[in-house]
């Protein structure tokens, strides 16, 4: 059986071990029982117990059988009827877009000359006064790549005292000014991330 990382919703915090054992026992064994456990297995979609040893699922099923499959040293956690399911891992995330409140302005995606972005950035800077991050979205990466000068200079000319970050239309790159790069510790010596490039 494949191993899953099980998501234990906040209700598990209230669950108590039936035995006074440390979280890490000799065999790293844990049995979750008395729960509503969704397995994502069509052949056995719902069970009440699951036994995990060293991060690998050893058994799923009903309480008694699963508890008996574990050693006497296994930690027993009573779910008290709570729901449990495999953890959800999104392999393609855009954290800046998690909340629309994070983005303070949107650039005009019809602009074809990078120099023309300055108007929208300046308007956003005025509309969002302060020294904190100014975050925007919406330019096309091709427009920036065809800029006649260094891209960070286009923002620096508007405001070089506060950090500015602007995510491009497809959400796979961020255009920053010098202050943002400084705060992030990015300079000419910073190595490019795996699969990416710092321009």
Backbone torsions as a table, in degrees:
resi	resn	phi	psi	omega
1	UNK	NA	136.5	179.2
2	UNK	-69.2	149.5	178.7
3	UNK	-85.1	140.2	174.3
4	UNK	-122.4	147.9	170.2
5	UNK	-88.1	115.6	-173.8
6	UNK	-88.0	132.2	178.9
7	UNK	-82.7	121.6	179.1
8	UNK	-108.2	102.5	-177.4
9	UNK	-60.9	164.3	-172.0
10	UNK	-52.7	-23.2	-178.8
11	UNK	-64.9	-21.4	-179.9
12	UNK	-68.6	-20.2	178.7
13	UNK	-60.8	-33.3	-177.8
14	UNK	-79.9	-14.5	-178.6
15	UNK	-74.4	140.9	-177.9
16	UNK	-114.1	147.2	175.8
17	UNK	-68.5	141.4	178.7
18	UNK	-77.4	-17.8	179.9
19	UNK	-123.6	143.5	179.7
20	UNK	-77.9	62.8	-178.5
21	UNK	-109.8	153.8	176.2
22	UNK	-68.4	160.0	-179.7
23	UNK	-59.4	-35.3	178.6
24	UNK	-107.6	108.1	179.2
25	UNK	-99.6	-177.9	-172.8
26	UNK	-54.0	-41.4	-176.8
27	UNK	-103.7	5.2	-175.3
28	UNK	54.0	50.0	-177.6
29	UNK	-105.5	134.2	176.0
30	UNK	-139.4	135.8	174.0
31	UNK	-120.0	121.3	171.7
32	UNK	-98.0	128.1	-177.5
33	UNK	-140.0	173.2	-179.8
34	UNK	57.9	43.6	-179.1
35	UNK	-128.8	178.3	171.6
36	UNK	-108.7	92.0	-172.2
37	UNK	-104.7	120.3	178.1
38	UNK	-93.9	122.7	-172.3
39	UNK	-96.2	-14.1	-174.2
40	UNK	63.2	27.2	177.4
41	UNK	-118.4	112.3	-176.4
42	UNK	-57.2	-28.1	-178.7
43	UNK	-76.0	-21.6	-177.9
44	UNK	-155.8	68.8	-171.2
45	UNK	-66.4	-35.8	-176.4
46	UNK	-126.0	131.1	176.0
47	UNK	-136.7	170.7	179.0
48	UNK	-105.8	-11.6	-177.0
49	UNK	-146.4	154.2	176.8
50	UNK	-145.7	137.4	-179.0
51	UNK	-113.9	125.1	-178.5
52	UNK	-123.7	131.4	176.8
53	UNK	-128.9	125.7	-179.3
54	UNK	52.5	39.7	175.9
55	UNK	79.2	4.4	-179.0
56	UNK	-118.6	132.1	179.5
57	UNK	-67.6	126.9	-179.6
58	UNK	-102.0	-33.1	-177.8
59	UNK	-159.8	147.2	171.4
60	UNK	-134.3	151.5	-179.6
61	UNK	156.6	-146.2	-179.9
62	UNK	-89.0	157.4	-170.4
63	UNK	-47.0	-58.3	-171.9
64	UNK	-60.5	-46.0	-177.4
65	UNK	-65.0	-40.3	-177.5
66	UNK	-72.2	-40.8	177.8
67	UNK	-62.4	-40.1	179.5
68	UNK	-67.7	-23.0	179.9
69	UNK	-74.6	-23.0	-178.8
70	UNK	-87.9	164.6	177.4
71	UNK	-78.4	171.0	179.9
72	UNK	-67.3	-18.5	-178.8
73	UNK	-88.9	-3.3	-177.5
74	UNK	-64.5	142.5	175.3
75	UNK	-78.8	129.1	179.7
76	UNK	-104.9	123.4	179.5
77	UNK	-118.1	117.5	-179.2
78	UNK	-83.6	114.9	-179.8
79	UNK	-76.6	-12.3	178.4
80	UNK	51.9	42.2	176.2
81	UNK	82.6	2.7	-177.2
82	UNK	-73.5	159.8	-179.8
83	UNK	-85.6	141.8	177.9
84	UNK	-141.6	144.5	-179.7
85	UNK	-151.7	166.0	175.9
86	UNK	-59.8	146.4	179.0
87	UNK	-64.5	148.5	178.7
88	UNK	-103.0	124.8	-179.9
89	UNK	-124.6	114.6	178.5
90	UNK	-88.4	115.3	-176.2
91	UNK	-86.5	1.4	-179.2
92	UNK	-139.5	86.1	-174.4
93	UNK	-111.5	153.6	175.2
94	UNK	-128.6	80.3	-172.7
95	UNK	-59.7	-31.9	-179.8
96	UNK	-63.9	-26.9	-178.2
97	UNK	-90.6	4.2	-177.5
98	UNK	-61.0	-28.8	178.0
99	UNK	-139.9	126.9	-179.1
100	UNK	-62.4	-19.4	-179.9
101	UNK	-68.7	-16.7	179.8
102	UNK	-72.5	-29.3	-177.0
103	UNK	-95.0	124.2	-174.8
104	UNK	-95.8	-16.0	178.8
105	UNK	-158.0	159.9	179.3
106	UNK	-125.7	131.7	178.8
107	UNK	-79.8	156.5	177.8
108	UNK	-76.1	112.1	-175.8
109	UNK	-74.7	-0.4	177.4
110	UNK	-87.4	-9.9	-178.7
111	UNK	-66.1	133.6	-179.2
112	UNK	-112.7	-7.2	179.5
113	UNK	-120.5	118.2	-175.5
114	UNK	-54.9	-31.9	179.9
115	UNK	-60.5	-28.0	-176.5
116	UNK	-75.3	-12.5	177.9
117	UNK	-66.7	-22.1	-176.2
118	UNK	-55.5	-35.0	-178.1
119	UNK	-62.8	-49.3	-179.8
120	UNK	-64.9	-40.1	-179.5
121	UNK	-65.8	-42.2	179.2
122	UNK	-64.6	-41.7	177.4
123	UNK	-60.5	-41.4	179.7
124	UNK	-67.2	-38.2	179.6
125	UNK	-63.2	-41.5	179.1
126	UNK	-70.2	-40.4	-178.1
127	UNK	-72.4	-19.7	-179.1
128	UNK	-126.6	70.5	-176.4
129	UNK	-65.9	159.3	177.5
130	UNK	130.0	-173.7	-178.3
131	UNK	-113.0	-2.2	-179.8
132	UNK	-77.4	178.7	-177.8
133	UNK	-58.1	138.0	171.8
134	UNK	-111.6	113.4	-174.5
135	UNK	-113.4	132.2	179.9
136	UNK	-133.7	-176.5	-175.6
137	UNK	-159.4	152.4	163.7
138	UNK	121.4	-5.0	-179.7
139	UNK	-80.2	160.6	174.9
140	UNK	-93.1	133.1	-177.1
141	UNK	-61.4	-35.0	-179.1
142	UNK	-62.0	-34.9	179.4
143	UNK	-64.6	-42.8	178.6
144	UNK	-66.9	-39.8	-178.7
145	UNK	-63.7	-24.6	-180.0
146	UNK	-96.7	10.9	179.9
147	UNK	-63.0	150.0	-176.7
148	UNK	-84.6	-7.7	177.6
149	UNK	-145.6	178.3	-178.1
150	UNK	-59.3	133.8	-173.9
151	UNK	-60.2	-39.0	-178.1
152	UNK	-63.3	-28.3	-179.9
153	UNK	-65.4	-29.4	-179.9
154	UNK	-63.5	-36.8	177.8
155	UNK	-82.9	-40.8	-179.7
156	UNK	-54.1	-36.0	-178.7
157	UNK	-63.9	-29.3	177.6
158	UNK	-83.3	-49.4	179.9
159	UNK	-157.4	115.4	178.8
160	UNK	-107.6	1.5	-176.4
161	UNK	-94.0	-24.1	179.2
162	UNK	-116.5	151.7	179.4
163	UNK	-73.2	134.0	178.3
164	UNK	-127.2	129.9	176.4
165	UNK	-131.7	130.5	-178.0
166	UNK	-129.2	116.4	179.3
167	UNK	-80.8	138.9	-177.9
168	UNK	-78.2	168.3	-171.8
169	UNK	-50.4	-42.0	-177.7
170	UNK	-87.8	1.2	174.6
171	UNK	65.0	30.7	179.6
172	UNK	-116.8	3.4	174.6
173	UNK	-151.5	159.7	179.4
174	UNK	-128.5	131.5	179.2
175	UNK	-96.3	123.3	-175.1
176	UNK	-124.8	156.0	172.9
177	UNK	-92.0	178.7	-176.2
178	UNK	-62.5	-37.6	-178.6
179	UNK	-65.7	-40.0	178.4
180	UNK	-64.0	-44.7	179.4
181	UNK	-62.6	-39.9	178.9
182	UNK	-62.1	-45.8	-179.4
183	UNK	-64.9	-31.5	179.6
184	UNK	-85.6	-3.8	179.8
185	UNK	73.2	27.3	-179.1
186	UNK	-100.7	125.4	175.5
187	UNK	-143.0	-169.8	-176.4
188	UNK	-61.7	-22.8	-177.6
189	UNK	-90.0	-6.5	-177.5
190	UNK	-70.8	125.8	179.4
191	UNK	-69.4	146.2	178.4
192	UNK	-66.0	144.7	177.6
193	UNK	-70.4	158.6	178.6
194	UNK	-58.8	126.4	178.6
195	UNK	79.1	5.3	-177.1
196	UNK	-136.5	-175.5	-179.9
197	UNK	-148.4	144.2	174.3
198	UNK	-106.2	122.2	-178.1
199	UNK	-104.4	NA	NA
